[in-house]
Amino acid sequence: MITYNKSSISQKKSLRSLLLCILTTCLLLACDSNQKSQTPALKSSAKGDSTTHSVYSTYKFGNNENTIDFGTQPLAVPTGTLPEILNRDQILAKSLSDAGQVLQLHSFYKGKDINFFMKRGDLELAVAGDMPTLSAAAQNYAVALALVKQNYSAIITRDLDQVSELKGKRVGNAAGSSAHYALMEALQTEGLTSDDIILVPMKVNEMTEALQQGKIDAFSAWEPTPTIALKTSDKFKVLHRSLSSSYLYCARPFLEKHPETVRHIVASIARSMKWVALSRNNILQASDWTIAAANSFSGKKSALNKEEYAKLIEDGIVNIASSPIIPLSVLRENGQIFNEFRFMKKMGKLEDKVSWPQTLNNFNRKIIAEIFNNPSEYMISQYNFQK
Amino acid sequence: MSQQYNNSDKKKFLYTHRSQLLTYFLSLFYISIGLISLIFLFGIPSTPLEGMIKETIKDNFTHLNFIADLKKERLQLWLEERRDDVRLITQSPLFLHELHEFLPKKKEFAPEKVQPHSSSDHKSSALLNHHLRQVINTYNAYNEIEIFDNFTGQTIASTAHDLSINKKQNTPKRWSNFPPGAEEIVYLQKENNTIYLYIQRMFHEKLNTELQHGRVVMTVKISTDDFIRPMLHSGEGLGKTGEALLVNQSRLTITSLKHPLSDGSKAIPLNTKIDADPARYAAQGQEGFTLAKDYRGAQVLAAYRHIQITSEEAWGMVVKIDQNEVFSSLKKNVAILLSLITAACLFITLIVIYISNKLSQSVSEMVKIAGEIEAGNLDARVIETKSDEMGNLSVSFNKMTRKLQQWNEELEDQVQQRTAELHTATQQLKLNQVLLNKSQEVAKLGSWHLDIRKNKLTWSEEQYRIFGRTPQNFDATYEAFLDTIHPDDQDMVKRTFQNAILNKIPYQCTHRILKDNGEVRIILEKSEDIAGEDGQIIHSYGFSQDITEQFLANQRYENVIKTSIDGFWTVNKEGRFIDVNNAYCSMTKYSRQELLQMSITDLEAKESQKQVKSHIKTVIEKGYDRFESKHRGKDGSLIDVEISANYSSHASDLIFVFIRDITEKKRIENEKKSLIARLAQAQKMEAVGTLAGGIAHDFNNILGVILGYSDLAKEDAPPNSTFADDLDKVIQAGWRARDLVKQILAFSRQTDIELIPIQIQSLIKESLKMLRATIPTTIEIRDNLDPKCGVIMADPTQVHQILMNLCTNATLAMETSGGVLDIRLQDANLEQERFKNLHIKPGKYLQLSISDTGSGIHSNIINKIFDPYFTTRETGKGTGMGLAIVHGIINDYGGTITVDSELGKGTSFNIFLPNAKQEIIETTEEIKQVPKGTERILFIDDEELLAEMGNNMLQRLGYTVTVKRNSLEALENFQNNPHNYDVVITDQTMPGMTGSDLARRMLQIRPDIPIILCTGYSNLIDEKKAKSLGIKEFALKPINLHTIATLLRKVLDQ
């Protein structure tokens, strides 16, 4: 009996390398916005063309020197929080105005969609999860500038107790997202791959209802979806969590052409983070703005209240990232970004010529350093946010 | 045999009941146990062991997750508290103030200038040290706290040493550790084999801004062994092998480990790298639960958590327990279970062996005894020692054996008994044969058998008797049988028998035989045949019955039925005809064949099908019934019948019915009833007549007074005055009233109506004039009277009555809707074709037509309107006599009346009255003078008013009047002075003595005395009778002045 289990586990371990390959293949297939896999949001578009998406097709990008199109994710918390604060930063607004520029936010369901438009040149800046950021940086069309949050993606289920029980089950997933990567990571811990489960593509704001209605057996999502699910039903539980980071990143051409504008925007991010950490009231204010943006984008009232949003902001920004600088720990060997790069590389989702040093070079820590070395110029400690 | 059994038992041991039972029991048992064990150990879906493993894992997963979450939360909370402590201190006004005092207050602050110059600087440093020690003492969570210059690395204050600021410290340079923008860093560092957690934070930027941002930094130093390790291990609940461990992002263990490494060495914190999966997952930022190997290579259940402290610093935590320990209790349980199963197997095996021995012992004993019984030893018995099933079986077996023995004995008895019974039966058979022969003799029924192939005929004794033969003088062949048959029937019998044989149908034949003594008998024969294998008839079995008497009886019966004048049926219980006689056929005009296809209900005209069935039931129950009904003949005529039915269950459940035609009888009865009714009506009319007579008498008296006084008054009235005219109308109405009384009397046949030849146009005109005054104006009266119409013999009053009756009816029919009343009078010649249906003599008639446009008469009642007392009016509003009287009058005149009516359109009455040949009597009276006289008159009337009126009237005529109101008194008066009077006028109806009696007595006294007899009405006397008594004149009341004056002069002047 015990031998049986040992044998089983031993066999699983021996197949690990094979499974890992399969896992990574699946993941990277889903990662690239130009690839075959599509998210539900892109279902309406032909051959991955997000321009025909029912929502995105209505966006009017500036595509000129004076308009800075900024991609954000209102349905991700607190990823979507800092852009909302930034959008109300009067200091930034003045800086941009002085330069004859204006900031324009565009909402997206996930980072993969943001990358699509950034690569096309429609977006100049964006905040998104680690996988989209890495993907853009590795492909050298974007430069990561700042860490905007650190928290966890989670696999939520109702009837399952172990990750191994996911085998053969339907799992809700936003393809190509950090949560997708988290799901693959979790499967890997039990020697499973995406072939062992049934991936059900869907928007994160549809997952809780789908789980409740029994359309899926589990889902993998970033905050606030796991918190919403756990609040929705006592029967829901966390099966697995994975660290999830989000970054501010900038289209490389824009950075090269407007480095000072980028500095002002990064400074605004830093200012925003400091402002949020200053008081409880600021956190609550940021919650209000985030909720408003989420409600506006989803067309539905958020399932979480202000306090619950505040908790997510506090956990993801205030307690973790005291500085927006990209942590060295994620860039080191076996760090989060490094591991993800290795996966992508192994699966051939990155061209051979793409190297880690080049990718690493696109995770820029200098701009933050420059800003903090010149705090008075960038008014790091001054706050003027439009209420 | 018993010995044989024992030998066999030894040889076939393996096939004994005992061994088989044992084998079966044990096989089943071990198979069951094996299956249960296999299922339990390896399971089918949801088997216990697999479920238990899963459940154990699940329980431990829950447990470990709970502990991991708890420890992570505690650790994070503790870390947050520490970071908050540091943040609060670096923002503390107290510290900021002291540092402010201590540090140079200029921007070009240089490291070489950071030296205390005065005692106050020493004081500040001491105070800072003091404050830091207080923090340590208060929080009891820090090993050391230090404030240092991040630019120079010089310590400003510290709890480690009581150092002064001017003492150079070789503190590591820490400023490079702050990432850009970060105000706080957290990291681990090893010092002297101890791992310390460092939390460094810049003092508030307000302070630093005045100097240089981030220059003054506070560091707290916390020993992981002192603070973090106890947190990890406190309240573990992880068993003997379980532990919680922490690794940093490089998977170096932060704390010492519970177990040695796989190579047996001891882990060194921040030196030993943990390669186990759970630690790796945790360090990479994952959280979950897994079954994996730990750092020793031991299989563990592990919950792993990630603790992100800052963006740069994160730890992994693993809470694990050895799988062996987790499953140890389960293993123990399985071992116990297997032991129990083994013990149970052994125990049950012993039990089964014991039971099989016990069971087989009894069975073997029984097998042995059964063998003895089989060998014939019925005295053998099983020993009955137990009270269980086998004991019961032994008892039953012994009972069965005893029963067998008993049956054997009984069987032998029965054989003897049956032998005796067979003997008795043989005797009985002989007796039965005798009885049969006797029965056949009594029934005159002989039996026979003909073997057709051998042509051998076998007769019973009775058969010989019936045919008057003996075995000695009968050849017993078919031909010999034919010889016995009457010569006239031989061919028929032969044909019938051959036909039965050929067609394989039962043979039945009635024929005559001729006995040797010449006697002819009638024989009924029946037979049934048996065919051989080839299908040919080879045997014929039959009987012959002498039915001579029965045949003759039937013939008699048929003759009776045939000659009966009453109808006769034979019907079955359903009422279907089985037989009918000719009389009934004649009665109904149906043929016999037709009737035999019918049932009673086809003929019954009075009773319903249900009633017929009820009658049949009654007949069956009572045995007979007699009742009347009606049958319908073929021509539709109804026949009154009297039915007499008899039923006998012995007569094939048939009902015998005689039907007598009583139509004529019924008709006579009906006529009789009608006559009785008419007699009653006549008696009623007579009574009415009597009543009418009485009324007429009194009424005429009253009219007499009225008319009399009216005449007197008219005499007194001025001629041609209104008064005289009015009196004329009174007198005219009075006379009409008198005529009416006459009519009443005539209708009740109390008087004869005198018919006179009249022309009725004027009568019609007069009647219409009176009618117009009484009917609504919505009714228009139209008349078309041919003035040339002839004369009829009629009574004017009756004509008036006819007109008033018919016109009144017509106006009533138009009372609500209005309409036209049309009266026409014309001659009609009834010899014409169109009058041929009037059923009166042909000739010339007067046709009086009275038509209205009223509601009409319903066809249902139009035939009844002339019946006496028939009325459609409400009770009390009509007598129902009007049209009856009209009809009666017209009939009396030899005429007829017809009516045509249509509902909603109106009614038309046509009256035909025969033309009279006589000339019209002028009814207009010549006005003459009233004759007067002076003679003496004795006037007798019991009515006071009449007496008085008579006195007045006669005195006014000049006569001398003596009035008497009592006839006896008058007689006495006359008797005393018979010559005092010249004439006597007497009423007829008077108390004491009638007028006629009085007259007779007076005439006896003085035969020449002229007497005038007046009467209102009397059925005792009329004019003829009065004159035969010697009475000079007979006058009907009321008598007017002119009449009495004329009569007086007539008798006095004779």
Interface residues (C-beta under 8 A of the other chain):
Chain A: M1 I2 N5 K6 I9 L147 Q150 Y152 D161 Q162 V163 A182 E185 A186 T189 E190 V238 L239 H240 R241 S242 L243 A270 N319 I320 A321 S322 S323 P324 I325 P327 L328 S329 R332 N334 G335 Q336 N339 R365 I368 A369 I371 F372 N373 P375 I380 S381
Chain B: L41 L49 I53 I57 K58 F61 T62 E80 P179 P180 G181 A182 E183 E184 E205 H213 Q249 S250 D277 Y281 A283 Q284 G285 Q286 E287 G288 F289 T290 L291 A292 Q299 H306 Q308 T310 S311 E312 E313 A314 Q323 N324 F327 K331 V334
